[in-house]
Amino acid sequence: MDKAEFRIAFGKRVEKFRKELGLSYRELAQKCDVDHSNISKIEKGEVDLRISTIQELSKGLNIHPKDLFNFKID
């Protein structure tokens, strides 16, 4: 798995949890300190993330950060 594939897999996890909560990009952005346009880019795997952003996303999604990394790595 290369870097781009890893970012995409991570983004799909963010999207999964956001949709399970029935949140829009803006609603998730209001729950954490991440701009709504960046959430879209994160879900598409278009950006590298900082640890602080991962922490904010997990806070907004009300999950443990490790849950965002629970995907298969080839």
PQR file of N, CA, C, O and H, with PARSE charges and radii, in Angstrom:
ATOM      1  N   MET A   1       0.857  -1.179   0.000 -0.4000 1.5000
ATOM      2  CA  MET A   1       0.000   0.000   0.000 -0.0000 2.0000
ATOM      3  C   MET A   1       0.899   1.236   0.000  0.5500 1.7000
ATOM      4  O   MET A   1       1.749   1.401   0.875 -0.5500 1.4000
ATOM      5  N   ASP A   2       0.698   2.094  -0.988 -0.4000 1.5000
ATOM      6  CA  ASP A   2       1.509   3.310  -1.041 -0.0000 2.0000
ATOM      7  C   ASP A   2       0.835   4.429  -0.231  0.5500 1.7000
ATOM      8  O   ASP A   2      -0.232   4.233   0.352 -0.5500 1.4000
ATOM      9  H   ASP A   2       0.008   1.961  -1.699  0.4000 1.0000
ATOM     10  N   LYS A   3       1.469   5.588  -0.209 -0.4000 1.5000
ATOM     11  CA  LYS A   3       0.971   6.699   0.602 -0.0000 2.0000
ATOM     12  C   LYS A   3      -0.424   7.130   0.191  0.5500 1.7000
ATOM     13  O   LYS A   3      -1.279   7.369   1.044 -0.5500 1.4000
ATOM     14  H   LYS A   3       2.335   5.747  -0.683  0.4000 1.0000
ATOM     15  N   ALA A   4      -0.659   7.231  -1.104 -0.4000 1.5000
ATOM     16  CA  ALA A   4      -1.973   7.669  -1.594 -0.0000 2.0000
ATOM     17  C   ALA A   4      -3.060   6.677  -1.195  0.5500 1.7000
ATOM     18  O   ALA A   4      -4.137   7.080  -0.757 -0.5500 1.4000
ATOM     19  H   ALA A   4       0.036   7.037  -1.796  0.4000 1.0000
ATOM     20  N   GLU A   5      -2.788   5.395  -1.343 -0.4000 1.5000
ATOM     21  CA  GLU A   5      -3.760   4.364  -0.970 -0.0000 2.0000
ATOM     22  C   GLU A   5      -4.054   4.410   0.529  0.5500 1.7000
ATOM     23  O   GLU A   5      -5.195   4.219   0.950 -0.5500 1.4000
ATOM     24  H   GLU A   5      -1.913   5.067  -1.700  0.4000 1.0000
ATOM     25  N   PHE A   6      -3.027   4.663   1.324 -0.4000 1.5000
ATOM     26  CA  PHE A   6      -3.192   4.761   2.775 -0.0000 2.0000
ATOM     27  C   PHE A   6      -4.094   5.943   3.119  0.5500 1.7000
ATOM     28  O   PHE A   6      -4.998   5.812   3.944 -0.5500 1.4000
ATOM     29  H   PHE A   6      -2.100   4.818   0.982  0.4000 1.0000
ATOM     30  N   ARG A   7      -3.856   7.097   2.492 -0.4000 1.5000
ATOM     31  CA  ARG A   7      -4.680   8.284   2.749 -0.0000 2.0000
ATOM     32  C   ARG A   7      -6.129   8.039   2.336  0.5500 1.7000
ATOM     33  O   ARG A   7      -7.053   8.471   3.026 -0.5500 1.4000
ATOM     34  H   ARG A   7      -3.122   7.204   1.822  0.4000 1.0000
ATOM     35  N   ILE A   8      -6.332   7.352   1.218 -0.4000 1.5000
ATOM     36  CA  ILE A   8      -7.687   7.046   0.752 -0.0000 2.0000
ATOM     37  C   ILE A   8      -8.393   6.108   1.730  0.5500 1.7000
ATOM     38  O   ILE A   8      -9.559   6.323   2.059 -0.5500 1.4000
ATOM     39  H   ILE A   8      -5.582   7.002   0.657  0.4000 1.0000
ATOM     40  N   ALA A   9      -7.701   5.078   2.192 -0.4000 1.5000
ATOM     41  CA  ALA A   9      -8.286   4.135   3.150 -0.0000 2.0000
ATOM     42  C   ALA A   9      -8.653   4.848   4.451  0.5500 1.7000
ATOM     43  O   ALA A   9      -9.715   4.604   5.023 -0.5500 1.4000
ATOM     44  H   ALA A   9      -6.754   4.903   1.925  0.4000 1.0000
ATOM     45  N   PHE A  10      -7.773   5.721   4.908 -0.4000 1.5000
ATOM     46  CA  PHE A  10      -8.052   6.508   6.117 -0.0000 2.0000
ATOM     47  C   PHE A  10      -9.277   7.391   5.888  0.5500 1.7000
ATOM     48  O   PHE A  10     -10.167   7.460   6.736 -0.5500 1.4000
ATOM     49  H   PHE A  10      -6.910   5.919   4.443  0.4000 1.0000
ATOM     50  N   GLY A  11      -9.317   8.061   4.744 -0.4000 1.5000
ATOM     51  CA  GLY A  11     -10.436   8.938   4.418 -0.0000 2.0000
ATOM     52  C   GLY A  11     -11.757   8.215   4.376  0.5500 1.7000
ATOM     53  O   GLY A  11     -12.777   8.762   4.795 -0.5500 1.4000
ATOM     54  H   GLY A  11      -8.594   8.005   4.056  0.4000 1.0000
ATOM     55  N   LYS A  12     -11.757   6.990   3.876 -0.4000 1.5000
ATOM     56  CA  LYS A  12     -12.983   6.193   3.829 -0.0000 2.0000
ATOM     57  C   LYS A  12     -13.486   5.885   5.239  0.5500 1.7000
ATOM     58  O   LYS A  12     -14.692   5.805   5.470 -0.5500 1.4000
ATOM     59  H   LYS A  12     -10.929   6.546   3.535  0.4000 1.0000
ATOM     60  N   ARG A  13     -12.564   5.715   6.170 -0.4000 1.5000
ATOM     61  CA  ARG A  13     -12.953   5.485   7.568 -0.0000 2.0000
ATOM     62  C   ARG A  13     -13.609   6.732   8.151  0.5500 1.7000
ATOM     63  O   ARG A  13     -14.629   6.643   8.835 -0.5500 1.4000
ATOM     64  H   ARG A  13     -11.584   5.780   5.982  0.4000 1.0000
ATOM     65  N   VAL A  14     -13.021   7.886   7.879 -0.4000 1.5000
ATOM     66  CA  VAL A  14     -13.611   9.138   8.355 -0.0000 2.0000
ATOM     67  C   VAL A  14     -15.021   9.281   7.786  0.5500 1.7000
ATOM     68  O   VAL A  14     -15.966   9.593   8.512 -0.5500 1.4000
ATOM     69  H   VAL A  14     -12.193   7.958   7.324  0.4000 1.0000
ATOM     70  N   GLU A  15     -15.151   9.049   6.484 -0.4000 1.5000
ATOM     71  CA  GLU A  15     -16.450   9.165   5.821 -0.0000 2.0000
ATOM     72  C   GLU A  15     -17.467   8.193   6.418  0.5500 1.7000
ATOM     73  O   GLU A  15     -18.619   8.560   6.648 -0.5500 1.4000
ATOM     74  H   GLU A  15     -14.384   8.796   5.895  0.4000 1.0000
ATOM     75  N   LYS A  16     -17.044   6.965   6.666 -0.4000 1.5000
ATOM     76  CA  LYS A  16     -17.933   5.946   7.239 -0.0000 2.0000
ATOM     77  C   LYS A  16     -18.500   6.418   8.576  0.5500 1.7000
ATOM     78  O   LYS A  16     -19.711   6.366   8.789 -0.5500 1.4000
ATOM     79  H   LYS A  16     -16.108   6.667   6.479  0.4000 1.0000
ATOM     80  N   PHE A  17     -17.632   6.877   9.474 -0.4000 1.5000
ATOM     81  CA  PHE A  17     -18.094   7.309  10.794 -0.0000 2.0000
ATOM     82  C   PHE A  17     -18.953   8.577  10.693  0.5500 1.7000
ATOM     83  O   PHE A  17     -19.938   8.712  11.419 -0.5500 1.4000
ATOM     84  H   PHE A  17     -16.648   6.919   9.301  0.4000 1.0000
ATOM     85  N   ARG A  18     -18.594   9.492   9.813 -0.4000 1.5000
ATOM     86  CA  ARG A  18     -19.373  10.721   9.646 -0.0000 2.0000
ATOM     87  C   ARG A  18     -20.785  10.386   9.176  0.5500 1.7000
ATOM     88  O   ARG A  18     -21.764  10.915   9.703 -0.5500 1.4000
ATOM     89  H   ARG A  18     -17.794   9.383   9.223  0.4000 1.0000
ATOM     90  N   LYS A  19     -20.885   9.509   8.188 -0.4000 1.5000
ATOM     91  CA  LYS A  19     -22.199   9.142   7.650 -0.0000 2.0000
ATOM     92  C   LYS A  19     -23.024   8.349   8.657  0.5500 1.7000
ATOM     93  O   LYS A  19     -24.244   8.505   8.720 -0.5500 1.4000
ATOM     94  H   LYS A  19     -20.091   9.079   7.759  0.4000 1.0000
ATOM     95  N   GLU A  20     -22.366   7.498   9.444 -0.4000 1.5000
ATOM     96  CA  GLU A  20     -23.084   6.744  10.478 -0.0000 2.0000
ATOM     97  C   GLU A  20     -23.737   7.689  11.479  0.5500 1.7000
ATOM     98  O   GLU A  20     -24.811   7.402  12.007 -0.5500 1.4000
ATOM     99  H   GLU A  20     -21.376   7.371   9.392  0.4000 1.0000
ATOM    100  N   LEU A  21     -23.082   8.816  11.736 -0.4000 1.5000
ATOM    101  CA  LEU A  21     -23.627   9.812  12.656 -0.0000 2.0000
ATOM    102  C   LEU A  21     -24.609  10.760  11.964  0.5500 1.7000
ATOM    103  O   LEU A  21     -25.239  11.595  12.613 -0.5500 1.4000
ATOM    104  H   LEU A  21     -22.209   9.049  11.307  0.4000 1.0000
ATOM    105  N   GLY A  22     -24.732  10.622  10.647 -0.4000 1.5000
ATOM    106  CA  GLY A  22     -25.645  11.473   9.895 -0.0000 2.0000
ATOM    107  C   GLY A  22     -25.193  12.924   9.816  0.5500 1.7000
ATOM    108  O   GLY A  22     -26.015  13.839   9.757 -0.5500 1.4000
ATOM    109  H   GLY A  22     -24.221   9.944  10.120  0.4000 1.0000
ATOM    110  N   LEU A  23     -23.869  13.126   9.816 -0.4000 1.5000
ATOM    111  CA  LEU A  23     -23.320  14.479   9.815 -0.0000 2.0000
ATOM    112  C   LEU A  23     -22.900  14.914   8.415  0.5500 1.7000
ATOM    113  O   LEU A  23     -22.371  14.121   7.636 -0.5500 1.4000
ATOM    114  H   LEU A  23     -23.201  12.383   9.865  0.4000 1.0000
ATOM    115  N   SER A  24     -23.143  16.180   8.111 -0.4000 1.5000
ATOM    116  CA  SER A  24     -22.595  16.775   6.894 -0.0000 2.0000
ATOM    117  C   SER A  24     -21.160  17.204   7.187  0.5500 1.7000
ATOM    118  O   SER A  24     -20.706  17.143   8.330 -0.5500 1.4000
ATOM    119  H   SER A  24     -23.573  16.824   8.743  0.4000 1.0000
ATOM    120  N   TYR A  25     -20.456  17.636   6.150 -0.4000 1.5000
ATOM    121  CA  TYR A  25     -19.099  18.156   6.362 -0.0000 2.0000
ATOM    122  C   TYR A  25     -19.136  19.317   7.355  0.5500 1.7000
ATOM    123  O   TYR A  25     -18.325  19.383   8.279 -0.5500 1.4000
ATOM    124  H   TYR A  25     -20.825  17.686   5.222  0.4000 1.0000
ATOM    125  N   ARG A  26     -20.077  20.220   7.153 -0.4000 1.5000
ATOM    126  CA  ARG A  26     -20.184  21.404   8.023 -0.0000 2.0000
ATOM    127  C   ARG A  26     -20.513  21.023   9.461  0.5500 1.7000
ATOM    128  O   ARG A  26     -19.964  21.602  10.398 -0.5500 1.4000
ATOM    129  H   ARG A  26     -20.736  20.166   6.402  0.4000 1.0000
ATOM    130  N   GLU A  27     -21.395  20.061   9.638 -0.4000 1.5000
ATOM    131  CA  GLU A  27     -21.764  19.641  10.991 -0.0000 2.0000
ATOM    132  C   GLU A  27     -20.579  19.016  11.708  0.5500 1.7000
ATOM    133  O   GLU A  27     -20.359  19.282  12.890 -0.5500 1.4000
ATOM    134  H   GLU A  27     -21.841  19.590   8.876  0.4000 1.0000
ATOM    135  N   LEU A  28     -19.810  18.186  11.004 -0.4000 1.5000
ATOM    136  CA  LEU A  28     -18.616  17.612  11.622 -0.0000 2.0000
ATOM    137  C   LEU A  28     -17.609  18.716  11.929  0.5500 1.7000
ATOM    138  O   LEU A  28     -16.978  18.704  12.985 -0.5500 1.4000
ATOM    139  H   LEU A  28     -19.988  17.970  10.044  0.4000 1.0000
ATOM    140  N   ALA A  29     -17.456  19.662  11.017 -0.4000 1.5000
ATOM    141  CA  ALA A  29     -16.522  20.768  11.230 -0.0000 2.0000
ATOM    142  C   ALA A  29     -16.879  21.563  12.485  0.5500 1.7000
ATOM    143  O   ALA A  29     -15.992  22.042  13.191 -0.5500 1.4000
ATOM    144  H   ALA A  29     -17.969  19.672  10.159  0.4000 1.0000
ATOM    145  N   GLN A  30     -18.164  21.704  12.761 -0.4000 1.5000
ATOM    146  CA  GLN A  30     -18.606  22.425  13.957 -0.0000 2.0000
ATOM    147  C   GLN A  30     -18.271  21.665  15.237  0.5500 1.7000
ATOM    148  O   GLN A  30     -18.132  22.265  16.303 -0.5500 1.4000
ATOM    149  H   GLN A  30     -18.885  21.315  12.188  0.4000 1.0000
ATOM    150  N   LYS A  31     -18.142  20.348  15.130 -0.4000 1.5000
ATOM    151  CA  LYS A  31     -17.839  19.529  16.302 -0.0000 2.0000
ATOM    152  C   LYS A  31     -16.342  19.395  16.562  0.5500 1.7000
ATOM    153  O   LYS A  31     -15.931  18.944  17.630 -0.5500 1.4000
ATOM    154  H   LYS A  31     -18.254  19.861  14.264  0.4000 1.0000
ATOM    155  N   CYS A  32     -15.536  19.785  15.591 -0.4000 1.5000
ATOM    156  CA  CYS A  32     -14.090  19.696  15.750 -0.0000 2.0000
ATOM    157  C   CYS A  32     -13.430  20.899  15.070  0.5500 1.7000
ATOM    158  O   CYS A  32     -14.086  21.639  14.336 -0.5500 1.4000
ATOM    159  H   CYS A  32     -15.869  20.152  14.722  0.4000 1.0000
ATOM    160  N   ASP A  33     -12.180  21.082  15.310 -0.4000 1.5000
ATOM    161  CA  ASP A  33     -11.454  22.240  14.792 -0.0000 2.0000
ATOM    162  C   ASP A  33     -10.809  21.908  13.443  0.5500 1.7000
ATOM    163  O   ASP A  33      -9.594  22.009  13.280 -0.5500 1.4000
ATOM    164  H   ASP A  33     -11.648  20.481  15.906  0.4000 1.0000
ATOM    165  N   VAL A  34     -11.654  21.508  12.476 -0.4000 1.5000
ATOM    166  CA  VAL A  34     -11.197  21.191  11.125 -0.0000 2.0000
ATOM    167  C   VAL A  34     -12.168  21.848  10.153  0.5500 1.7000
ATOM    168  O   VAL A  34     -13.380  21.673  10.284 -0.5500 1.4000
ATOM    169  H   VAL A  34     -12.641  21.425  12.608  0.4000 1.0000
ATOM    170  N   ASP A  35     -11.665  22.589   9.192 -0.4000 1.5000
ATOM    171  CA  ASP A  35     -12.517  23.269   8.224 -0.0000 2.0000
ATOM    172  C   ASP A  35     -13.287  22.253   7.380  0.5500 1.7000
ATOM    173  O   ASP A  35     -12.756  21.199   7.028 -0.5500 1.4000
ATOM    174  H   ASP A  35     -10.681  22.731   9.086  0.4000 1.0000
ATOM    175  N   HIS A  36     -14.538  22.576   7.059 -0.4000 1.5000
ATOM    176  CA  HIS A  36     -15.388  21.630   6.322 -0.0000 2.0000
ATOM    177  C   HIS A  36     -14.802  21.265   4.955  0.5500 1.7000
ATOM    178  O   HIS A  36     -14.971  20.136   4.495 -0.5500 1.4000
ATOM    179  H   HIS A  36     -14.970  23.431   7.345  0.4000 1.0000
ATOM    180  N   SER A  37     -14.119  22.202   4.307 -0.4000 1.5000
ATOM    181  CA  SER A  37     -13.523  21.881   3.001 -0.0000 2.0000
ATOM    182  C   SER A  37     -12.361  20.902   3.160  0.5500 1.7000
ATOM    183  O   SER A  37     -12.099  20.102   2.262 -0.5500 1.4000
ATOM    184  H   SER A  37     -13.982  23.119   4.681  0.4000 1.0000
ATOM    185  N   ASN A  38     -11.669  20.960   4.287 -0.4000 1.5000
ATOM    186  CA  ASN A  38     -10.589  19.999   4.542 -0.0000 2.0000
ATOM    187  C   ASN A  38     -11.126  18.609   4.835  0.5500 1.7000
ATOM    188  O   ASN A  38     -10.488  17.613   4.495 -0.5500 1.4000
ATOM    189  H   ASN A  38     -11.882  21.610   5.016  0.4000 1.0000
ATOM    190  N   ILE A  39     -12.284  18.531   5.459 -0.4000 1.5000
ATOM    191  CA  ILE A  39     -12.882  17.215   5.726 -0.0000 2.0000
ATOM    192  C   ILE A  39     -13.169  16.503   4.413  0.5500 1.7000
ATOM    193  O   ILE A  39     -12.923  15.303   4.289 -0.5500 1.4000
ATOM    194  H   ILE A  39     -12.803  19.340   5.736  0.4000 1.0000
ATOM    195  N   SER A  40     -13.680  17.225   3.446 -0.4000 1.5000
ATOM    196  CA  SER A  40     -13.923  16.647   2.122 -0.0000 2.0000
ATOM    197  C   SER A  40     -12.620  16.140   1.509  0.5500 1.7000
ATOM    198  O   SER A  40     -12.577  15.035   0.968 -0.5500 1.4000
ATOM    199  H   SER A  40     -13.879  18.200   3.547  0.4000 1.0000
ATOM    200  N   LYS A  41     -11.572  16.932   1.592 -0.4000 1.5000
ATOM    201  CA  LYS A  41     -10.269  16.541   1.038 -0.0000 2.0000
ATOM    202  C   LYS A  41      -9.688  15.338   1.776  0.5500 1.7000
ATOM    203  O   LYS A  41      -9.074  14.467   1.158 -0.5500 1.4000
ATOM    204  H   LYS A  41     -11.606  17.829   2.032  0.4000 1.0000
ATOM    205  N   ILE A  42      -9.877  15.287   3.084 -0.4000 1.5000
ATOM    206  CA  ILE A  42      -9.393  14.158   3.890 -0.0000 2.0000
ATOM    207  C   ILE A  42     -10.098  12.881   3.448  0.5500 1.7000
ATOM    208  O   ILE A  42      -9.459  11.846   3.256 -0.5500 1.4000
ATOM    209  H   ILE A  42     -10.375  15.994   3.586  0.4000 1.0000
ATOM    210  N   GLU A  43     -11.412  12.958   3.289 -0.4000 1.5000
ATOM    211  CA  GLU A  43     -12.181  11.774   2.898 -0.0000 2.0000
ATOM    212  C   GLU A  43     -11.802  11.272   1.510  0.5500 1.7000
ATOM    213  O   GLU A  43     -11.938  10.081   1.227 -0.5500 1.4000
ATOM    214  H   GLU A  43     -11.930  13.798   3.445  0.4000 1.0000
ATOM    215  N   LYS A  44     -11.337  12.148   0.654 -0.4000 1.5000
ATOM    216  CA  LYS A  44     -10.910  11.763  -0.691 -0.0000 2.0000
ATOM    217  C   LYS A  44      -9.445  11.354  -0.743  0.5500 1.7000
ATOM    218  O   LYS A  44      -8.955  10.939  -1.793 -0.5500 1.4000
ATOM    219  H   LYS A  44     -11.227  13.115   0.883  0.4000 1.0000
ATOM    220  N   GLY A  45      -8.735  11.468   0.388 -0.4000 1.5000
ATOM    221  CA  GLY A  45      -7.325  11.095   0.438 -0.0000 2.0000
ATOM    222  C   GLY A  45      -6.419  12.095  -0.243  0.5500 1.7000
ATOM    223  O   GLY A  45      -5.341  11.734  -0.716 -0.5500 1.4000
ATOM    224  H   GLY A  45      -9.133  11.805   1.241  0.4000 1.0000
ATOM    225  N   GLU A  46      -6.839  13.353  -0.299 -0.4000 1.5000
ATOM    226  CA  GLU A  46      -6.082  14.364  -1.027 -0.0000 2.0000
ATOM    227  C   GLU A  46      -5.052  15.110  -0.178  0.5500 1.7000
ATOM    228  O   GLU A  46      -4.235  15.857  -0.717 -0.5500 1.4000
ATOM    229  H   GLU A  46      -7.715  13.646   0.086  0.4000 1.0000
ATOM    230  N   VAL A  47      -5.080  14.919   1.139 -0.4000 1.5000
ATOM    231  CA  VAL A  47      -4.163  15.673   2.003 -0.0000 2.0000
ATOM    232  C   VAL A  47      -3.479  14.762   3.021  0.5500 1.7000
ATOM    233  O   VAL A  47      -4.032  13.752   3.455 -0.5500 1.4000
ATOM    234  H   VAL A  47      -5.744  14.313   1.577  0.4000 1.0000
ATOM    235  N   ASP A  48      -2.260  15.152   3.385 -0.4000 1.5000
ATOM    236  CA  ASP A  48      -1.577  14.514   4.505 -0.0000 2.0000
ATOM    237  C   ASP A  48      -2.095  15.160   5.787  0.5500 1.7000
ATOM    238  O   ASP A  48      -2.419  16.347   5.807 -0.5500 1.4000
ATOM    239  H   ASP A  48      -1.810  15.973   3.032  0.4000 1.0000
ATOM    240  N   LEU A  49      -2.168  14.379   6.839 -0.4000 1.5000
ATOM    241  CA  LEU A  49      -2.737  14.869   8.084 -0.0000 2.0000
ATOM    242  C   LEU A  49      -1.703  15.040   9.178  0.5500 1.7000
ATOM    243  O   LEU A  49      -0.688  14.344   9.220 -0.5500 1.4000
ATOM    244  H   LEU A  49      -1.904  13.414   6.822  0.4000 1.0000
ATOM    245  N   ARG A  50      -1.983  15.975  10.050 -0.4000 1.5000
ATOM    246  CA  ARG A  50      -1.189  16.145  11.259 -0.0000 2.0000
ATOM    247  C   ARG A  50      -1.851  15.339  12.370  0.5500 1.7000
ATOM    248  O   ARG A  50      -3.042  15.036  12.305 -0.5500 1.4000
ATOM    249  H   ARG A  50      -2.806  16.540  10.015  0.4000 1.0000
ATOM    250  N   ILE A  51      -1.081  15.002  13.371 -0.4000 1.5000
ATOM    251  CA  ILE A  51      -1.614  14.268  14.530 -0.0000 2.0000
ATOM    252  C   ILE A  51      -2.751  15.054  15.167  0.5500 1.7000
ATOM    253  O   ILE A  51      -3.756  14.468  15.569 -0.5500 1.4000
ATOM    254  H   ILE A  51      -0.113  15.248  13.423  0.4000 1.0000
ATOM    255  N   SER A  52      -2.611  16.351  15.264 -0.4000 1.5000
ATOM    256  CA  SER A  52      -3.651  17.175  15.887 -0.0000 2.0000
ATOM    257  C   SER A  52      -4.963  17.114  15.100  0.5500 1.7000
ATOM    258  O   SER A  52      -6.040  17.159  15.694 -0.5500 1.4000
ATOM    259  H   SER A  52      -1.795  16.828  14.938  0.4000 1.0000
ATOM    260  N   THR A  53      -4.883  17.014  13.786 -0.4000 1.5000
ATOM    261  CA  THR A  53      -6.090  16.899  12.966 -0.0000 2.0000
ATOM    262  C   THR A  53      -6.779  15.565  13.216  0.5500 1.7000
ATOM    263  O   THR A  53      -8.006  15.505  13.300 -0.5500 1.4000
ATOM    264  H   THR A  53      -4.008  16.977  13.303  0.4000 1.0000
ATOM    265  N   ILE A  54      -6.003  14.502  13.335 -0.4000 1.5000
ATOM    266  CA  ILE A  54      -6.563  13.179  13.635 -0.0000 2.0000
ATOM    267  C   ILE A  54      -7.260  13.211  14.992  0.5500 1.7000
ATOM    268  O   ILE A  54      -8.341  12.647  15.161 -0.5500 1.4000
ATOM    269  H   ILE A  54      -5.007  14.550  13.267  0.4000 1.0000
ATOM    270  N   GLN A  55      -6.634  13.871  15.942 -0.4000 1.5000
ATOM    271  CA  GLN A  55      -7.229  14.006  17.274 -0.0000 2.0000
ATOM    272  C   GLN A  55      -8.557  14.769  17.195  0.5500 1.7000
ATOM    273  O   GLN A  55      -9.539  14.358  17.813 -0.5500 1.4000
ATOM    274  H   GLN A  55      -5.756  14.329  15.804  0.4000 1.0000
ATOM    275  N   GLU A  56      -8.598  15.852  16.457 -0.4000 1.5000
ATOM    276  CA  GLU A  56      -9.817  16.643  16.308 -0.0000 2.0000
ATOM    277  C   GLU A  56     -10.922  15.842  15.613  0.5500 1.7000
ATOM    278  O   GLU A  56     -12.078  15.878  16.034 -0.5500 1.4000
ATOM    279  H   GLU A  56      -7.800  16.186  15.955  0.4000 1.0000
ATOM    280  N   LEU A  57     -10.567  15.127  14.558 -0.4000 1.5000
ATOM    281  CA  LEU A  57     -11.557  14.306  13.853 -0.0000 2.0000
ATOM    282  C   LEU A  57     -12.161  13.256  14.781  0.5500 1.7000
ATOM    283  O   LEU A  57     -13.377  13.066  14.804 -0.5500 1.4000
ATOM    284  H   LEU A  57      -9.628  15.097  14.215  0.4000 1.0000
ATOM    285  N   SER A  58     -11.311  12.581  15.543 -0.4000 1.5000
ATOM    286  CA  SER A  58     -11.828  11.552  16.445 -0.0000 2.0000
ATOM    287  C   SER A  58     -12.717  12.160  17.523  0.5500 1.7000
ATOM    288  O   SER A  58     -13.708  11.556  17.932 -0.5500 1.4000
ATOM    289  H   SER A  58     -10.323  12.735  15.524  0.4000 1.0000
ATOM    290  N   LYS A  59     -12.357  13.366  17.984 -0.4000 1.5000
ATOM    291  CA  LYS A  59     -13.197  14.058  18.964 -0.0000 2.0000
ATOM    292  C   LYS A  59     -14.562  14.370  18.349  0.5500 1.7000
ATOM    293  O   LYS A  59     -15.594  14.120  18.971 -0.5500 1.4000
ATOM    294  H   LYS A  59     -11.551  13.857  17.652  0.4000 1.0000
ATOM    295  N   GLY A  60     -14.570  14.911  17.143 -0.4000 1.5000
ATOM    296  CA  GLY A  60     -15.815  15.262  16.474 -0.0000 2.0000
ATOM    297  C   GLY A  60     -16.675  14.056  16.140  0.5500 1.7000
ATOM    298  O   GLY A  60     -17.902  14.151  16.114 -0.5500 1.4000
ATOM    299  H   GLY A  60     -13.731  15.115  16.638  0.4000 1.0000
ATOM    300  N   LEU A  61     -16.036  12.927  15.886 -0.4000 1.5000
ATOM    301  CA  LEU A  61     -16.759  11.696  15.561 -0.0000 2.0000
ATOM    302  C   LEU A  61     -17.083  10.871  16.803  0.5500 1.7000
ATOM    303  O   LEU A  61     -17.780   9.859  16.729 -0.5500 1.4000
ATOM    304  H   LEU A  61     -15.039  12.850  15.907  0.4000 1.0000
ATOM    305  N   ASN A  62     -16.567  11.320  17.940 -0.4000 1.5000
ATOM    306  CA  ASN A  62     -16.782  10.647  19.229 -0.0000 2.0000
ATOM    307  C   ASN A  62     -16.290   9.201  19.209  0.5500 1.7000
ATOM    308  O   ASN A  62     -16.980   8.283  19.653 -0.5500 1.4000
ATOM    309  H   ASN A  62     -16.001  12.142  18.000  0.4000 1.0000
ATOM    310  N   ILE A  63     -15.074   9.025  18.679 -0.4000 1.5000
ATOM    311  CA  ILE A  63     -14.447   7.710  18.622 -0.0000 2.0000
ATOM    312  C   ILE A  63     -12.996   7.833  19.075  0.5500 1.7000
ATOM    313  O   ILE A  63     -12.464   8.938  19.184 -0.5500 1.4000
ATOM    314  H   ILE A  63     -14.514   9.771  18.317  0.4000 1.0000
ATOM    315  N   HIS A  64     -12.366   6.707  19.337 -0.4000 1.5000
ATOM    316  CA  HIS A  64     -10.939   6.682  19.658 -0.0000 2.0000
ATOM    317  C   HIS A  64     -10.151   6.834  18.357  0.5500 1.7000
ATOM    318  O   HIS A  64     -10.540   6.254  17.344 -0.5500 1.4000
ATOM    319  H   HIS A  64     -12.798   5.809  19.249  0.4000 1.0000
ATOM    320  N   PRO A  65      -9.064   7.591  18.354 -0.5600 1.5000
ATOM    321  CA  PRO A  65      -8.283   7.764  17.120  0.2800 2.0000
ATOM    322  C   PRO A  65      -7.898   6.448  16.446  0.5500 1.7000
ATOM    323  O   PRO A  65      -7.834   6.379  15.219 -0.5500 1.4000
ATOM    324  N   LYS A  66      -7.641   5.405  17.236 -0.4000 1.5000
ATOM    325  CA  LYS A  66      -7.233   4.128  16.639 -0.0000 2.0000
ATOM    326  C   LYS A  66      -8.310   3.562  15.714  0.5500 1.7000
ATOM    327  O   LYS A  66      -7.999   2.817  14.784 -0.5500 1.4000
ATOM    328  H   LYS A  66      -7.693   5.462  18.233  0.4000 1.0000
ATOM    329  N   ASP A  67      -9.577   3.911  15.966 -0.4000 1.5000
ATOM    330  CA  ASP A  67     -10.662   3.414  15.126 -0.0000 2.0000
ATOM    331  C   ASP A  67     -10.556   3.923  13.697  0.5500 1.7000
ATOM    332  O   ASP A  67     -11.036   3.269  12.771 -0.5500 1.4000
ATOM    333  H   ASP A  67      -9.830   4.516  16.722  0.4000 1.0000
ATOM    334  N   LEU A  68      -9.937   5.075  13.509 -0.4000 1.5000
ATOM    335  CA  LEU A  68      -9.763   5.624  12.163 -0.0000 2.0000
ATOM    336  C   LEU A  68      -8.732   4.845  11.364  0.5500 1.7000
ATOM    337  O   LEU A  68      -8.703   4.920  10.136 -0.5500 1.4000
ATOM    338  H   LEU A  68      -9.547   5.605  14.261  0.4000 1.0000
ATOM    339  N   PHE A  69      -7.879   4.093  12.067 -0.4000 1.5000
ATOM    340  CA  PHE A  69      -6.817   3.334  11.405 -0.0000 2.0000
ATOM    341  C   PHE A  69      -7.143   1.852  11.280  0.5500 1.7000
ATOM    342  O   PHE A  69      -6.276   1.056  10.920 -0.5500 1.4000
ATOM    343  H   PHE A  69      -7.903   4.033  13.065  0.4000 1.0000
ATOM    344  N   ASN A  70      -8.373   1.476  11.570 -0.4000 1.5000
ATOM    345  CA  ASN A  70      -8.764   0.069  11.537 -0.0000 2.0000
ATOM    346  C   ASN A  70      -9.175  -0.335  10.118  0.5500 1.7000
ATOM    347  O   ASN A  70     -10.352  -0.548   9.828 -0.5500 1.4000
ATOM    348  H   ASN A  70      -9.078   2.123  11.862  0.4000 1.0000
ATOM    349  N   PHE A  71      -8.169  -0.433   9.245 -0.4000 1.5000
ATOM    350  CA  PHE A  71      -8.403  -0.881   7.868 -0.0000 2.0000
ATOM    351  C   PHE A  71      -7.266  -1.792   7.457  0.5500 1.7000
ATOM    352  O   PHE A  71      -6.179  -1.751   8.034 -0.5500 1.4000
ATOM    353  H   PHE A  71      -7.213  -0.260   9.481  0.4000 1.0000
ATOM    354  N   LYS A  72      -7.528  -2.618   6.451 -0.4000 1.5000
ATOM    355  CA  LYS A  72      -6.542  -3.608   5.999 -0.0000 2.0000
ATOM    356  C   LYS A  72      -5.413  -2.936   5.230  0.5500 1.7000
ATOM    357  O   LYS A  72      -5.649  -2.117   4.342 -0.5500 1.4000
ATOM    358  H   LYS A  72      -8.411  -2.651   5.982  0.4000 1.0000
ATOM    359  N   ILE A  73      -4.200  -3.290   5.580 -0.4000 1.5000
ATOM    360  CA  ILE A  73      -3.020  -2.793   4.880 -0.0000 2.0000
ATOM    361  C   ILE A  73      -2.359  -3.961   4.157  0.5500 1.7000
ATOM    362  O   ILE A  73      -1.985  -4.953   4.781 -0.5500 1.4000
ATOM    363  H   ILE A  73      -4.008  -3.955   6.302  0.4000 1.0000
ATOM    364  N   ASP A  74      -2.218  -3.842   2.852 -0.4000 1.5000
ATOM    365  CA  ASP A  74      -1.591  -4.905   2.057 -0.0000 2.0000
ATOM    366  C   ASP A  74      -0.088  -4.767   2.044  0.5500 1.7000
ATOM    367  O   ASP A  74       0.601  -5.577   1.423 -0.5500 1.4000
ATOM    368  H   ASP A  74      -2.522  -3.035   2.345  0.4000 1.0000
TER
END
